[in-house]
Amino acid sequence: MCGIVGYVGPQDAAPILIEGLGRLEYRGYDSAGVAVSTRSGLKVRKVSGRVADLAADLPARFKGAPGIGHTRWATHGEPTPENAHPHVDMAGRIAVVHNGIIENADELRAKLVADGVEFTSQTDTETVAHLVAAAFKAGAEDLEQAVRQALRQVVGAYGLAVLDAEHPDRIVVARNGSPVLLGVGEKEMFVASDVAALVGYTRQVVYLDDGELATITATGYRTFTIDDRSTAKSPSTIDWDVVGAEIGDNAHFLIKEINEQPRTIARALSGRLDERFDTAHLGGLNLTVREAREIKRVKILGCGTACYAGELGAQLIEDLARVPANAEPASEFRYRNPVVEPDTLYVAVSQSGETIDTLAAVQELQRKGGRVIGIINVVGSTIARQVDGGIYLHAGPEMSVAATKSFTSTVTAFVLLALHLGRMRDLSPSDGRRIIAGLQRLPEQITEILQTEGHIADVAKGVAQAASVMFVGRRRGWPVAREGAQKLKEVSYVHAEAYPSAELKHGPLALISPEMPTVAIVPDDDLLDKNTSTLSEIKARKGPVIALAHRELPVEIADRTIVVPRNEPELDPILLSIPLQLLAYHAAVVLDRDVDKPRNLAKSVTVE
């Protein structure tokens, strides 16, 4: 959730660190800091607040290299300058930035205090700086050895970078459960917790695995284990571009990414539609036809928006492939001692590919012999490298905390997976052609929806005034309603909850009043009569209704209607989700929220 950036090379580090931290703001944070090595020792600057506040606080002569920087999302201790990273030892020689949780921090702190160490923060991270310093006092000959000795005492998850004033030509980094990658430049090297920080500087990156460390200097890098065994890691090329990670003329990244969806859906489909055989081409699954036909069940795991996309994916797989499927939160899966079946295909869904709960579920499944594929956006991410195969979204960098284009791209990927499995089974060629034709219409239809933004913004004004909003939907509309409620909560802080429409009369109908609007997903399908009956129940209790429908509904049924183009029933959820993104965005703008960085949230959740 926090962000790490480091630089070694001939340039002054501070501007590079500030720019890199700025590109990591979407991950969520509450304080920031940098440390650079100078001829007179380490210089450290920290603030509680935004990266812009840190940049404004840097003195004109804050120059030097190498350097490390950090954006912190508070876990141990409040978001204060004292608790912000980097943390230094008592002598001011060692500086450390850290993502993750050190589980035995209290025990380490007590031991260090008994040895005379004075702490200046409440954080678990500060223990690492003192442990490295203690390793030097105990005879460590270089920074690599000192860091290895320190980490042998640490229990927990970490991605960290260490700077030593007496070894000013290098940075040592380590990974265990929290992502760290190296950027390879021309006579300069970078380190980051996320590839977004390196866009614009290099396309060559080296991903560390758990248990690995690395030393970077201006001329190269060395990777090794905590026992100092060398590991051979070669760079890979990232395909993100700097434009995708910049806001351009847009007011927020969120609206930029909502508007990118016609292109991201087209990219998700590119090269994957096989019109000759009316199916999808998905070579990355690493599944033979025989293996695919032997699948008896599909289990989908994800967190938050990824889980809601998985719920739609499960319905698609059942509808098109006729294979039993369901989705559940990855955060709960591994704590219930799940039964892992050899003929079940498990699908891990994560935009970042670093979500710790999803990664842990994948590792538990593989430990028990399960076959796991991934639906991931970030190429080379931890989950992408862990799974047995999968589908990349190719949606490009998603900088806003709230997921939008990654959601619709994920559902599109599930359509492709369901089509691929279905055509190996009982899905007819005509149904295959129907789905392919529907997929090809999506980008144009999304563009049509985006052109109604003004109307949706007007509807959002009323939503923004509500204390609470109900979202309802049936069948495929139910996960769409859940995702719509999630978006509204995330970015506007207006309370929202979603229910299956038929469940209203089983309790939630008691909440309906003139003060609580209901957003209803009402596609023109075989359940239209049942959906309009639900809306009549709400209207009878004077509840305002906002309907997402394929045609304008009478005012006796819905106070406001947002009309959405009609596609194939299996694909309609993708289109129905777009207005809900715009609704949440404009409600947040009306309420003057921090749209791209909602309070208390982070883009890539790498701690439990």
DARA-V883138 format. One record per residue. N is the residue number from 1. RES is the residue in one small letter. SS is DSSP state (H for helix, E for strand, - for the rest). PHI is phi in whole degrees, 0 to 359 (999 if undefined). BURIAL is b if it has 24 or more other C-alpha atoms within 12 Angstrom, else e. Layout:
n=[N N]
res=[RES RES]
ss=[SS SS]
phi=[PHI PHI]
burial=[BURIAL BURIAL]
This chain:
n=[1 2 3 4 5 6 7 8 9 10 11 12 13 14 15 16 17 18 19 20 21 22 23 24 25 26 27 28 29 30 31 32 33 34 35 36 37 38 39 40 41 42 43 44 45 46 47 48 49 50 51 52 53 54 55 56 57 58 59 60 61 62 63 64 65 66 67 68 69 70 71 72 73 74 75 76 77 78 79 80 81 82 83 84 85 86 87 88 89 90 91 92 93 94 95 96 97 98 99 100 101 102 103 104 105 106 107 108 109 110 111 112 113 114 115 116 117 118 119 120 121 122 123 124 125 126 127 128 129 130 131 132 133 134 135 136 137 138 139 140 141 142 143 144 145 146 147 148 149 150 151 152 153 154 155 156 157 158 159 160 161 162 163 164 165 166 167 168 169 170 171 172 173 174 175 176 177 178 179 180 181 182 183 184 185 186 187 188 189 190 191 192 193 194 195 196 197 198 199 200 201 202 203 204 205 206 207 208 209 210 211 212 213 214 215 216 217 218 219 220 221 222 223 224 225 226 227 228 229 230 231 232 233 234 235 236 237 238 239 240 241 242 243 244 245 246 247 248 249 250 251 252 253 254 255 256 257 258 259 260 261 262 263 264 265 266 267 268 269 270 271 272 273 274 275 276 277 278 279 280 281 282 283 284 285 286 287 288 289 290 291 292 293 294 295 296 297 298 299 300 301 302 303 304 305 306 307 308 309 310 311 312 313 314 315 316 317 318 319 320 321 322 323 324 325 326 327 328 329 330 331 332 333 334 335 336 337 338 339 340 341 342 343 344 345 346 347 348 349 350 351 352 353 354 355 356 357 358 359 360 361 362 363 364 365 366 367 368 369 370 371 372 373 374 375 376 377 378 379 380 381 382 383 384 385 386 387 388 389 390 391 392 393 394 395 396 397 398 399 400 401 402 403 404 405 406 407 408 409 410 411 412 413 414 415 416 417 418 419 420 421 422 423 424 425 426 427 428 429 430 431 432 433 434 435 436 437 438 439 440 441 442 443 444 445 446 447 448 449 450 451 452 453 454 455 456 457 458 459 460 461 462 463 464 465 466 467 468 469 470 471 472 473 474 475 476 477 478 479 480 481 482 483 484 485 486 487 488 489 490 491 492 493 494 495 496 497 498 499 500 501 502 503 504 505 506 507 508 509 510 511 512 513 514 515 516 517 518 519 520 521 522 523 524 525 526 527 528 529 530 531 532 533 534 535 536 537 538 539 540 541 542 543 544 545 546 547 548 549 550 551 552 553 554 555 556 557 558 559 560 561 562 563 564 565 566 567 568 569 570 571 572 573 574 575 576 577 578 579 580 581 582 583 584 585 586 587 588 589 590 591 592 593 594 595 596 597 598 599 600 601 602 603 604 605 606 607 608]
res=[m c g i v g y v g p q d a a p i l i e g l g r l e y r g y d s a g v a v s t r s g l k v r k v s g r v a d l a a d l p a r f k g a p g i g h t r w a t h g e p t p e n a h p h v d m a g r i a v v h n g i i e n a d e l r a k l v a d g v e f t s q t d t e t v a h l v a a a f k a g a e d l e q a v r q a l r q v v g a y g l a v l d a e h p d r i v v a r n g s p v l l g v g e k e m f v a s d v a a l v g y t r q v v y l d d g e l a t i t a t g y r t f t i d d r s t a k s p s t i d w d v v g a e i g d n a h f l i k e i n e q p r t i a r a l s g r l d e r f d t a h l g g l n l t v r e a r e i k r v k i l g c g t a c y a g e l g a q l i e d l a r v p a n a e p a s e f r y r n p v v e p d t l y v a v s q s g e t i d t l a a v q e l q r k g g r v i g i i n v v g s t i a r q v d g g i y l h a g p e m s v a a t k s f t s t v t a f v l l a l h l g r m r d l s p s d g r r i i a g l q r l p e q i t e i l q t e g h i a d v a k g v a q a a s v m f v g r r r g w p v a r e g a q k l k e v s y v h a e a y p s a e l k h g p l a l i s p e m p t v a i v p d d d l l d k n t s t l s e i k a r k g p v i a l a h r e l p v e i a d r t i v v p r n e p e l d p i l l s i p l q l l a y h a a v v l d r d v d k p r n l a k s v t v e]
ss=[- - E E E E E E - - - - H H H H H H H H H H H - H H H - - - E E E E E E E E - - E E E E E E E E - - H H H H H H H - - - - - - - - - E E E E E E - - - - - - - - - - - - - - E E - - - - - E E E E E E E E E - - H H H H H H H H H H - - - - - - - - - - - H H H H H H H H H H H H - - - - - H H H H H H H H H - - - - E E E E E E E E E - - - - - - E E E E E E E - - - E E E E - - - - E E E E - - H H H H - - - - - E E E E - - - - E E E E E E - - E E E E E E - - - - E E - - - - E E - - - - - H H H - - - - - - - H H H H H H H - H H H H H H H H H - - - E E - - - - E E - - H H H - - - H H H H H - - - E E E E E E - - H H H H H H H H H H H H H H H H H - - E E E E E E H H H H - - - - - - - - - - E E E E E E E - - - - - H H H H H H H H H H H H - - - E E E E E E - - - - - H H H H H - - E E E E - - - - - - - - - - - - H H H H H H H H H H H H H H H H H H H - - - - - H H H H H H H H H H H H H H H H H H H H H H - - H H H H H H H H H H H H - - - E E E E E E - - H H H H H H H H H H H H H H H H H - - E E E E E E H H H H H H - H H H H - - - - - E E E E E E - - - - - H H H H H H H H H H H H H - - - - E E E E E - - - - - - - - - - E E E E - - - - - - - - H H H H H H H H H H H H H H H H H H H - - - - - - - - - - - - - - - - - -]
phi=[999 282 233 236 221 217 215 228 165 281 275 294 285 305 299 292 296 297 295 297 296 300 285 258 300 298 287 92 190 226 205 207 194 220 222 231 267 234 298 260 114 279 245 232 222 220 220 266 144 271 299 299 294 295 299 290 274 287 294 299 262 277 237 144 194 287 208 227 222 202 247 250 251 300 236 264 95 291 284 240 303 294 273 291 267 286 254 236 282 297 276 73 268 254 237 226 241 208 250 118 227 267 288 258 299 296 296 295 298 299 294 294 297 297 272 98 282 253 267 246 223 263 278 285 295 301 300 294 302 289 294 294 298 295 296 296 296 276 115 302 270 211 294 302 296 296 293 297 296 294 290 297 266 265 243 139 257 204 230 217 226 235 242 234 298 267 230 280 248 207 230 253 235 210 225 205 89 222 295 217 221 254 248 259 246 271 56 201 225 230 221 202 267 209 299 301 292 260 300 102 250 200 251 259 228 237 267 278 262 303 88 259 236 208 246 245 232 297 260 160 211 224 250 199 262 293 267 67 269 293 237 267 237 255 292 239 260 269 252 286 244 293 297 297 261 245 279 62 270 277 292 213 298 300 289 301 285 298 287 281 296 302 283 290 294 298 293 297 270 303 74 247 261 254 285 295 249 56 217 246 261 227 296 287 291 56 241 286 300 299 296 295 288 277 292 255 201 236 242 248 234 193 234 62 303 298 289 294 298 295 296 293 300 297 296 297 294 293 293 266 260 58 246 304 211 207 234 209 297 298 294 261 304 282 265 245 48 293 280 257 259 293 260 257 263 258 237 262 243 199 298 284 74 235 302 296 294 290 299 297 295 300 295 294 298 293 297 265 89 284 269 235 247 239 242 227 266 274 295 80 291 299 294 300 277 277 284 277 170 161 232 275 281 57 277 79 298 250 270 289 300 287 280 228 294 290 294 292 293 294 297 299 298 293 300 298 296 295 296 300 290 296 288 278 242 246 287 286 303 294 291 300 297 298 294 298 298 295 300 292 278 304 303 293 290 296 302 299 295 298 285 263 304 301 296 295 298 293 298 296 300 289 299 296 273 279 279 205 228 259 243 225 191 244 50 293 287 292 297 297 297 297 293 297 296 300 299 298 299 301 258 253 66 280 296 213 217 244 223 299 306 291 274 304 287 264 146 297 300 297 276 294 202 299 270 245 287 243 260 245 267 231 291 275 236 289 256 301 298 294 294 292 296 298 296 296 299 292 297 298 257 63 275 294 236 247 251 259 217 272 206 296 264 300 295 291 257 221 292 225 237 254 274 240 301 265 237 291 307 292 259 304 303 299 289 293 282 297 299 292 296 295 298 296 301 288 296 294 295 302 273 59 277 279 302 280 229 301 301 68 244 219 289 250 272 249 229 287]
burial=[b b b b b b b b b e e b b b b b b b b b b b b b b b b b b b b b b b b b b b e e b b b b b b b b b b b e e b b e e b e e e b b b b b b b b b b b b b b b e e b b b b b b b b b b b b e b b b b b b b b b b b e e b e e b b e e b e e e e e e b b b b b b b b b b b b b b b b b b e e e e e b b b b b b b b b b e b b e b b b b b b b b b b b b b b b b b b b b b b b b b b b b b b e e b b b b b b b b b b b b b b b b b b b b b b b b b b b b b b b e b b b b b b b e e e e e e e e e e e b b b e b e b b b b e e e e b b b b b b b b b b b b b b b b b b b e b b b e e e b b b b b e e b e b e e e e b e e b e b b b b b b b b b b b b b b b b b b b b b b b b b b b b b b b b b b b e b b e e e e e b e e e b b b b b b b b b b b b b b b b b b b b b b b e e e b b b b b b b b b b b b b b b b b b b b b b b b b b b b b b b b b b b b b b b b b b b b b b b b b b b b b b b b e b e b e b b b b b b e b b b b b b e b b b e b b e b b e e b b b b b e b b b e b e b b b b b b b b b b b b b b b b b b b b b b b b b b b b b b b b b b b e b e e e b b e b b b e e b b b b b b b b b b e e b e e b b e b b b b b b e e e b b b b b b b b e e b e e e b b b b b b b b b b b b b b b b b b b b b b b b b b b b b b b b b b e e b b b b b b b b b b b b b b b b]
